[in-house]
Amino acid sequence: MNSGITYRKSGVDIEKAEKSLRDLKSLIESTHNQHVLKPIGAFGGFFEFPLHEYRHPVLVASTDGVGTKLMIAVMMNHHETVGQDLVNHCINDIAVCGATPLFFLDYYACGKLDPQVYHQVITGFVQACREAKLPLIGGETAEMPDMYGEKDYDLAGTIVGVVEKERIIDGQSIREGDVILGVASSGLHTNGYSLARRVLLSRYSVQDHIPELGNTLGEELLKVHINYYPIIRELQEHFRIKGLAHITGGGLVKNTARVVPQGLQPEFHWDSWPVPPIFRFIQKIGKVPEEDMRQTFNLGIGLTMIAEESEAEKILHHFQHHPLPFYRIGEIRPLEHHQTNNN
């Protein structure tokens, strides 16, 4: 009898991983379109670029993760939403550049592959990809028992999109006096969870119902990161948008400043939109300074856009009945101009 050490005994079960992927193959391939040339399982994902649709195509790519929001998913044993978070986050990052998403790839790493958890996560990927008409053309599943705890896993996603060179949204036409509009977020999205966990989980369980929030803490913290691509497409079709920013780590100021030309800065009126209760709850429980709140969280604004005054008024009127509220939240000022409205 052979009592030697095998790969399975080392903690990596290749057969289980292969079976889990086979069981999900048809689900994943349901996201494919006519541009995807090969089924899941090849060494690479094959995507036939629709060259005839573009004159001067520029590829736009981004890679991101979900961060420690995954720890809330593990505590709740609820894993579908983090897959949606990852896809939507990646879509937003390239959409604010003016890009149309082409395809998505995922990376799933874990200490021990749990087929049920794996299935939930991939189902989340598929749901978000279907909603965005975005093919999931490949990925990687890695079981690493000495790297992660038995129930731990990590996610990363890569997205590739395309934009006509002359339609890149880069903020270079932004001028002093331009207006900043904001679109509501669903909550924390995928940023600030290290601070949120440190504050909230020292006093509450994810199962605790919080009256101020209207649901359990875990349900509040797992709200899905919004996909703003449909809004961005509508903006591109009907309005002259000078700049767009996806509000992630770094908050409103730093992310919006990334698209503002040198010598200018965004100035926000911090009392011009309703801040969702989760943020003030974190601030109250943790006695978090206002400056830290502004640099860590989106504070209820997930997307900002910059346009001339007249165009901004048209945008607000056009979207006045949209399910996601739009707000006028600031202006573009010279860099030396100091913000005075800190209410």
C-alpha positions in Angstrom: 0.0 0.0 0.0 1.4 3.4 -1.1 1.4 5.7 1.9 3.3 8.5 0.1 2.3 12.1 0.0 0.0 13.1 -2.9 -1.2 16.4 -4.2 -4.6 15.7 -2.7 -3.0 14.9 0.7 -1.2 18.2 0.4 -4.6 19.9 0.3 -5.1 20.4 -3.4 -7.9 18.4 -5.1 -7.5 18.9 -8.8 -10.4 16.4 -9.6 -12.8 18.4 -7.4 -11.8 21.7 -9.0 -12.2 20.2 -12.5 -15.7 18.8 -11.7 -16.8 22.1 -10.1 -15.8 23.9 -13.3 -17.5 21.3 -15.6 -20.7 21.7 -13.6 -20.6 25.4 -14.2 -19.4 25.4 -17.8 -22.8 25.8 -19.5 -23.7 28.6 -17.0 -20.5 30.5 -17.8 -20.9 30.0 -21.6 -24.4 31.5 -21.4 -22.7 34.8 -21.2 -20.9 34.3 -24.5 -21.8 36.2 -27.7 -20.8 35.8 -31.4 -17.4 37.2 -30.7 -16.3 34.4 -28.4 -14.6 31.7 -30.5 -13.6 29.0 -28.1 -15.5 27.3 -25.2 -14.2 27.5 -21.6 -11.2 25.2 -21.0 -8.6 26.4 -23.5 -5.3 27.9 -22.4 -6.7 31.3 -23.3 -9.9 33.0 -24.0 -10.6 33.8 -27.7 -12.4 37.0 -28.6 -12.8 38.1 -32.2 -12.5 41.9 -32.1 -15.3 43.6 -34.1 -12.8 45.8 -36.0 -15.3 46.9 -38.6 -17.3 48.7 -36.0 -14.5 51.1 -35.1 -12.3 53.6 -37.0 -9.6 54.2 -34.4 -10.1 51.7 -31.6 -8.3 52.0 -28.3 -8.4 49.1 -25.9 -9.0 50.0 -22.2 -8.2 47.4 -19.5 -8.5 47.2 -15.7 -7.9 44.7 -12.9 -9.4 44.9 -9.5 -10.6 42.9 -6.5 -13.4 43.0 -3.9 -11.2 43.4 -0.8 -12.2 42.5 2.7 -15.9 42.7 1.8 -15.3 39.0 1.2 -14.9 38.5 4.9 -18.5 39.6 5.4 -19.6 37.2 2.7 -17.8 34.4 4.6 -19.4 35.4 7.9 -22.8 35.5 6.3 -22.2 32.4 4.2 -23.7 34.4 1.3 -21.5 34.5 -1.7 -23.5 35.5 -4.8 -23.3 39.2 -4.4 -19.5 39.5 -4.2 -19.2 38.1 -7.7 -21.6 40.8 -8.9 -19.5 43.4 -7.0 -16.4 42.4 -8.8 -17.8 42.5 -12.3 -19.7 45.8 -11.7 -16.6 47.5 -10.2 -14.5 46.5 -13.2 -17.1 47.7 -15.7 -17.3 51.1 -14.0 -13.6 51.6 -14.0 -13.4 51.4 -17.8 -16.8 52.9 -18.5 -15.8 56.2 -17.0 -13.1 56.4 -19.7 -15.8 56.1 -22.3 -15.1 52.4 -23.0 -17.6 49.7 -24.0 -16.8 46.5 -22.1 -15.8 43.6 -24.4 -15.0 40.6 -22.1 -14.2 39.7 -18.5 -11.9 37.2 -16.8 -11.9 36.1 -13.2 -9.4 34.7 -10.6 -10.7 32.6 -7.7 -8.2 31.6 -5.0 -9.0 29.7 -1.8 -7.6 27.6 1.0 -10.0 24.6 0.3 -12.4 24.5 -2.6 -16.0 24.4 -1.4 -18.1 23.5 -4.4 -21.2 25.3 -3.0 -19.3 28.5 -2.3 -17.5 28.3 -5.6 -20.9 27.9 -7.4 -22.4 30.9 -5.6 -19.5 33.1 -6.5 -19.4 32.1 -10.2 -23.2 32.5 -10.4 -22.7 36.1 -9.2 -20.2 36.6 -12.0 -22.6 35.2 -14.5 -25.5 37.2 -13.3 -23.6 40.5 -13.6 -22.1 39.6 -16.9 -25.5 38.7 -18.4 -27.0 41.9 -17.2 -24.1 43.8 -18.8 -24.1 41.6 -21.9 -20.4 41.0 -21.1 -18.9 37.6 -22.0 -17.0 35.7 -19.2 -14.4 34.1 -21.4 -12.0 32.5 -18.9 -10.3 32.6 -15.6 -8.3 30.7 -13.0 -9.2 28.7 -9.9 -6.4 28.1 -7.4 -6.6 26.0 -4.3 -3.7 27.1 -1.9 -4.1 25.5 1.5 -1.0 27.1 3.0 -1.8 30.5 1.8 -5.4 30.9 2.9 -7.5 29.5 5.7 -9.9 26.7 5.0 -12.9 28.9 4.5 -11.1 31.9 3.0 -11.0 32.9 -0.6 -10.0 35.8 -2.7 -11.3 37.2 -6.0 -9.8 39.3 -8.8 -11.2 40.3 -12.2 -9.8 41.7 -15.4 -11.9 43.5 -17.9 -11.1 44.7 -21.4 -13.1 47.3 -23.3 -12.8 49.5 -26.4 -13.4 53.2 -27.1 -13.0 55.3 -30.3 -9.8 57.3 -29.8 -11.7 60.6 -30.3 -14.4 59.6 -27.8 -12.0 58.9 -24.8 -13.3 60.8 -21.8 -10.2 62.1 -20.1 -11.2 65.4 -18.5 -8.9 67.6 -20.6 -11.7 69.9 -21.6 -12.7 70.6 -18.0 -12.6 74.3 -17.1 -13.1 76.5 -14.0 -16.8 76.8 -13.2 -17.8 73.5 -14.6 -20.4 71.7 -12.5 -20.0 68.4 -10.6 -23.0 66.1 -10.5 -23.2 62.9 -8.5 -25.2 59.7 -8.8 -26.2 57.8 -5.7 -24.4 54.7 -4.5 -26.0 51.6 -2.8 -23.7 51.9 0.2 -20.1 51.1 0.7 -19.8 49.3 -2.7 -16.3 47.6 -2.4 -14.3 50.1 -0.5 -13.6 51.0 3.2 -14.4 47.6 4.6 -11.2 47.4 6.7 -12.3 50.5 8.6 -16.0 49.4 8.7 -15.2 46.0 10.0 -12.9 47.4 12.7 -15.6 49.7 13.9 -18.7 47.7 13.6 -17.7 44.1 14.3 -16.1 45.1 17.6 -19.7 45.8 18.8 -22.1 43.9 16.5 -22.6 40.6 14.8 -23.4 40.5 11.1 -26.7 38.9 12.1 -27.7 41.8 14.3 -30.6 43.8 13.1 -29.7 47.5 13.3 -32.8 49.8 13.6 -30.9 52.8 12.1 -30.2 50.7 9.0 -33.5 48.9 8.6 -31.9 45.5 8.2 -29.1 43.3 9.5 -25.6 44.6 9.5 -24.5 41.8 7.2 -27.3 42.6 4.7 -26.3 46.2 4.7 -22.6 45.5 4.2 -23.3 43.1 1.3 -25.4 45.5 -0.8 -24.3 45.1 -4.4 -21.9 47.6 -6.0 -23.9 49.4 -8.7 -23.1 49.1 -12.4 -23.2 52.6 -13.8 -22.5 51.6 -17.4 -26.2 52.0 -18.6 -26.2 55.6 -17.2 -22.8 56.4 -18.7 -24.0 55.1 -22.1 -27.1 57.3 -21.9 -24.9 60.3 -20.9 -22.6 59.7 -23.9 -25.5 59.5 -26.3 -27.3 62.7 -25.3 -24.9 65.0 -23.5 -21.5 66.6 -23.6 -19.7 65.1 -20.6 -16.2 66.4 -19.9 -15.2 64.0 -17.1 -16.4 61.0 -15.2 -15.1 59.4 -12.0 -15.9 56.1 -10.4 -15.8 56.8 -6.6 -13.8 54.0 -5.0 -10.9 54.0 -2.5 -9.9 57.6 -1.8 -13.4 59.0 -1.7 -14.9 61.8 -3.7 -12.1 64.3 -3.8 -9.2 62.0 -4.8 -11.1 60.0 -7.4 -12.7 63.1 -9.0 -9.4 64.9 -9.0 -7.9 62.1 -11.2 -9.8 63.4 -14.2 -9.4 67.2 -13.5 -6.6 69.0 -15.4 -3.5 70.4 -13.6 -4.2 73.7 -11.9 -7.8 72.9 -11.1 -9.5 71.0 -8.3 -13.0 69.7 -7.4 -14.8 71.6 -4.7 -17.7 69.7 -3.0 -20.7 71.0 -1.1 -20.8 68.2 1.5 -24.4 69.0 2.6 -25.9 68.8 -0.9 -26.9 65.2 -0.9 -28.3 62.8 1.7 -25.6 60.6 3.2 -26.9 57.0 3.7 -27.3 55.9 7.3 -24.6 53.3 7.2 -21.9 55.9 6.9 -23.1 58.1 9.8 -23.6 54.9 11.8 -19.9 53.9 11.2 -18.8 57.4 12.1 -20.8 57.5 15.3 -19.9 54.1 16.6 -16.2 54.5 15.8 -15.9 58.2 16.4 -14.3 58.4 13.0 -13.1 61.9 12.0 -14.9 63.6 9.2 -11.8 63.8 7.1 -11.2 60.1 7.4 -14.8 59.4 6.4 -14.4 61.6 3.3 -11.1 59.9 2.3 -12.3 56.3 2.9 -15.9 56.1 1.8 -18.0 57.2 -1.2 -20.5 58.7 1.4 -23.5 57.9 -0.9 -22.1 59.0 -4.3 -20.8 56.3 -6.5 -20.3 58.2 -9.8 -19.4 61.8 -10.5 -19.6 63.7 -13.8 -18.4 67.1 -14.9 -20.1 69.3 -17.4 -20.8 72.9 -18.2 -23.5 74.6 -16.2 -26.1 74.6 -19.0 -25.4 70.9 -19.8 -25.6 70.0 -16.1 -29.1 71.4 -15.8 -30.2 69.4 -18.9 -28.7 66.2 -17.3 -30.5 66.8 -14.0 -33.8 67.3 -15.8 -33.3 64.3 -18.1 -32.6 61.9 -15.2 -35.1 63.4 -12.6 -37.2 60.2 -12.6 -34.3 57.8 -12.7 -34.3 55.1 -10.0 -30.9 56.4 -8.8 -31.0 60.0 -7.7 -28.7 62.6 -9.3 -27.4 65.6 -7.3 -25.6 68.8 -8.0 -22.7 68.4 -5.5 -19.9 70.8 -6.5 -17.9 72.9 -9.0 -14.4 73.0 -10.5 -12.2 75.7 -8.9 -8.6 76.9 -9.3 -6.2 74.8 -7.3 -5.3 77.7 -5.0 -9.0 78.2 -4.1 -9.6 76.8 -0.7 -12.8 75.0 0.1 -15.0 76.9 2.6 -18.2 74.9 2.6 -17.4 72.1 5.0 -20.8 71.7 6.6 
